Amino acid sequence: HTEGDDALRLDQTPAGVESWPVDVYGDLNQAVRDTDAVMCLRLQLERQQAGLLPDLAEYSRRFCLTERHLELTHPGVKVLHPGPMNRGLEISNDVADDPRSLVLDQVASGVATRMAVLYLLATRNDGGC
């Protein structure tokens, strides 16, 4: 379901999301409240030529993860982001560099994980593709 008066426009969410077992928030304060982990997503600026987000300053004001948001989470919250980060747009510098941020570990592990999956797929002998 969709939470908050300032909810995302439905035309920017996947079709059928109402039937998924997830909550959709348009208010980052509500979304992070009482969480153990916060996963940021990378805003692909190179794809914004289509004008999906006509005002990046407004996007940052509404959705940039800041220390103020982390104060609403559970103590010991972990911050994740797939990288590369658009600092100041998706995640503030202080949060990106915070000890609770696992972003650098996540990015480093991502390479090894992809290599392992490719190796397993390339060497499997069960007749799969």
C-alpha positions in Angstrom: 0.0 0.0 0.0 1.0 3.6 -0.3 1.8 5.7 2.8 1.9 9.4 3.4 0.2 12.4 2.1 3.2 13.1 -0.1 3.1 9.7 -1.8 4.9 8.9 -5.0 2.8 9.3 -8.1 1.5 5.9 -9.2 2.9 6.5 -12.8 6.4 6.3 -11.3 5.9 3.0 -9.6 5.8 -0.4 -11.3 2.4 -1.6 -12.6 0.7 -3.9 -10.1 2.8 -2.7 -7.1 -0.4 -2.5 -5.1 -0.6 -6.3 -5.0 3.0 -6.8 -4.0 3.8 -7.6 -0.3 5.6 -4.3 0.1 4.8 -0.8 1.4 5.4 2.2 -0.9 6.3 5.5 0.7 6.6 8.9 -0.7 7.9 10.3 2.6 11.5 9.2 3.4 10.9 9.9 7.1 8.1 7.4 7.3 10.0 4.9 5.1 13.1 4.7 7.4 11.3 4.8 10.7 12.3 1.9 13.0 14.3 0.1 10.3 17.5 -2.0 10.8 18.9 -1.2 7.4 18.4 1.4 4.7 19.1 0.6 1.1 19.5 3.5 -1.2 19.1 3.2 -4.9 21.3 4.9 -7.5 19.6 7.6 -9.5 20.8 7.0 -13.0 21.4 10.6 -14.1 22.4 9.4 -17.6 18.8 8.2 -18.1 17.2 11.4 -16.9 17.1 13.0 -20.4 13.5 11.6 -20.6 12.5 14.1 -17.9 11.2 11.6 -15.4 12.6 13.8 -12.6 12.4 17.3 -13.9 13.7 18.8 -10.7 16.7 17.1 -9.2 16.9 19.7 -6.3 13.3 18.7 -5.3 14.3 15.0 -5.6 17.3 15.6 -3.3 15.2 17.6 -0.8 12.6 14.7 -0.6 14.8 11.6 -0.9 18.5 12.3 0.0 19.3 10.1 2.9 20.7 12.3 5.7 21.8 12.0 9.3 18.3 13.3 10.3 16.8 10.2 8.7 19.2 7.9 10.5 18.0 9.3 13.8 14.6 7.8 13.0 16.0 4.3 12.5 16.9 1.6 15.0 20.3 2.0 16.7 23.0 0.3 14.8 21.2 0.8 11.4 23.2 -0.3 8.4 23.3 1.9 5.3 23.6 0.2 1.9 23.9 1.6 -1.7 24.9 -0.2 -4.9 27.3 2.5 -6.0 28.4 4.6 -7.5 26.8 7.2 -5.3 25.5 10.5 -6.4 26.5 12.3 -3.2 24.2 15.1 -2.1 21.4 13.7 -4.4 20.7 10.2 -3.0 22.9 10.2 0.1 24.6 12.9 2.0 28.3 12.9 2.5 28.1 12.5 6.2 25.9 9.4 5.8 28.0 7.9 3.0 31.1 8.2 5.2 29.4 7.2 8.4 30.7 4.0 10.2 27.2 2.6 9.8 27.6 2.7 6.0 28.5 -0.6 4.4 28.6 0.9 0.9 32.3 0.3 0.3 32.1 -3.3 1.6 29.0 -3.8 -0.5 30.6 -2.6 -3.7 33.8 -4.6 -3.1 31.8 -7.7 -2.3 29.6 -7.2 -5.3 32.5 -7.7 -7.7 33.5 -11.0 -6.0 29.9 -12.1 -5.8 29.4 -11.5 -9.5 32.6 -13.3 -10.3 31.6 -16.3 -8.2 28.2 -16.5 -9.9 29.7 -16.3 -13.4 32.2 -19.0 -12.4 29.5 -21.3 -11.1 27.4 -20.8 -14.2 30.3 -21.2 -16.6 31.5 -24.5 -14.9 28.2 -26.2 -14.1 27.6 -29.5 -15.7 24.0 -30.1 -15.0 22.9 -29.4 -18.6 21.6 -25.9 -17.7 22.3 -23.0 -19.9 
